[in-house]
Amino acid sequence: MEVIDIIDNFLPEDIFNPLFDLMSSYNFPWYFNEFVVDEETSPDNYQFTHTFINVSRDVVYTPYYNFLSPIIDKLGVKKLERVKANLNPRTSTHEEGGFHIDMDQNVVTSIFYLNTNNGWTELQGGGKINCVKNRIATFNSNVMHTGYTCTDQKRKMVINFNYGKN
């Protein structure tokens, strides 16, 4: 499956920088998850997450939701299903999170990369998306994909958007 779209420099710097500063600050609430996708993977396979909204498990808004409005508007979102940020700490070797789909509904996934690092996202059947600051990659939510940790920065940070465009 091919990536539908990759856009670099997605947000203007005056909008991107406050979002990055917020999410990389010491007081942004990241929540520990014992594993990324499956429990039976390596001990380095864990992450921190922050859910902005998850419609299927009741609507969750955080005080930080408004920081996402420029992204949501630019993507042409008609109906949000879930928005979740992932923070993967640096590992000594690249660790795969585990292939998965975000949703089995007819929706779209956009991954917004908050920092440049040597981690990446891989799509099953081909396709590798490097982690580049202020990049967004969009594909169908039923495409199997996995993330890989970075080894060259303190963390890899992304925001996943699952939404309908119709």
C-alpha positions in Angstrom: 0.0 0.0 0.0 1.4 3.4 -1.0 1.3 6.4 1.2 -1.5 8.7 0.0 0.5 11.9 0.7 3.6 13.2 2.5 3.9 16.9 3.1 7.0 18.5 4.6 6.8 21.8 6.5 3.1 21.2 7.0 2.6 24.0 9.5 4.1 27.5 9.5 6.9 27.8 12.1 4.9 30.2 14.2 2.2 27.5 14.7 4.5 24.5 14.8 7.0 25.8 17.4 4.4 26.4 20.2 3.0 22.9 19.7 6.5 21.4 19.7 7.5 23.5 22.8 4.3 22.4 24.6 4.7 18.7 23.9 8.4 18.6 24.7 8.1 20.5 27.9 8.5 19.0 31.4 4.8 19.7 32.3 3.0 18.1 29.3 1.1 15.0 30.6 2.5 11.9 28.9 1.1 8.5 30.2 3.2 5.4 30.5 2.1 2.3 28.4 3.7 -1.0 29.2 3.8 -1.9 25.5 3.3 -0.4 22.1 1.1 -3.0 20.4 1.7 -6.4 21.8 2.8 -7.4 25.3 5.2 -10.2 24.2 7.8 -8.0 22.6 11.1 -6.8 24.0 11.5 -4.9 27.3 12.4 -1.8 25.3 8.9 -1.9 23.6 7.0 0.7 25.6 5.8 4.2 25.1 4.2 7.3 26.6 0.9 8.5 25.1 -1.5 11.4 25.3 -5.0 11.0 24.0 -6.6 14.2 22.8 -9.8 12.6 21.6 -11.2 9.1 21.2 -14.8 9.0 20.0 -15.3 5.2 20.4 -14.4 5.4 24.1 -16.3 8.6 24.9 -15.0 11.9 23.8 -11.9 13.0 25.6 -10.7 16.5 25.3 -7.6 17.8 27.0 -6.8 21.4 27.7 -4.3 21.1 24.8 -6.8 20.2 22.1 -6.9 23.8 20.7 -3.2 23.4 19.7 -4.4 20.9 17.1 -6.9 23.1 15.4 -4.6 24.3 12.6 -3.7 20.6 11.7 -7.3 19.5 11.8 -8.4 22.4 9.6 -5.6 21.9 7.1 -6.3 18.2 6.8 -9.9 18.9 5.9 -11.2 16.7 8.7 -15.0 16.1 8.7 -15.2 13.7 11.7 -12.5 13.0 14.2 -12.4 9.4 15.5 -9.2 9.6 17.5 -6.1 11.8 18.0 -3.3 10.3 20.1 0.3 11.4 20.6 3.1 8.8 21.0 6.4 9.4 22.6 9.0 6.6 22.2 12.2 7.1 24.3 15.6 6.5 22.6 16.7 2.9 22.5 20.2 1.5 21.9 18.9 -0.3 18.7 15.9 0.4 16.6 12.9 -1.4 18.2 9.8 -2.2 16.1 6.5 -1.3 17.8 4.5 -4.1 16.0 2.4 -4.0 12.9 -1.2 -2.9 13.5 -4.0 -1.0 12.0 -5.3 2.2 13.7 -9.0 1.5 12.9 -10.9 -1.0 10.8 -13.4 1.7 9.8 -13.3 3.6 6.5 -11.2 6.5 7.8 -7.8 8.0 7.2 -4.7 8.1 9.3 -2.3 11.1 9.3 0.9 10.9 11.3 2.4 14.2 12.2 6.1 14.1 13.1 7.1 16.5 15.9 10.9 15.9 15.7 13.6 14.7 13.3 15.3 11.5 14.3 16.5 8.2 12.8 13.3 6.3 13.7 10.6 5.7 11.0 7.2 4.4 10.2 7.0 1.3 7.9 3.9 0.4 5.9 3.2 -3.3 5.3 3.9 -4.2 1.6 6.4 -1.4 1.2 6.9 2.1 2.1 9.1 3.8 4.8 8.4 7.2 6.2 11.3 8.9 7.9 10.7 11.0 11.0 11.2 14.6 9.9 10.1 17.5 12.0 6.8 19.1 10.8 6.1 16.3 8.3 2.7 14.7 7.9 2.0 11.4 6.2 -1.5 10.3 5.3 -2.8 6.8 4.4 -5.9 4.6 4.8 -6.4 3.6 8.5 -6.8 -0.1 7.6 -3.2 -0.2 6.3 -0.9 -2.3 8.5 2.0 -0.2 9.8 4.6 -0.1 12.5 6.8 2.5 14.1 10.5 2.1 14.9 12.2 3.9 17.8 15.2 6.2 17.3 18.7 5.8 18.5 20.0 9.3 17.9 17.7 11.6 19.9 16.2 11.5 23.4 12.7 10.7 22.0 10.6 10.2 18.9 7.3 12.1 19.1 4.3 11.8 16.7 0.7 12.7 16.7 -1.7 10.2 15.1 -5.0 11.5 13.6 -7.7 9.1 12.6 -10.6 10.8 10.8 -13.2 10.8 8.1 -12.9 13.2 5.2 -16.5 12.7 4.0 
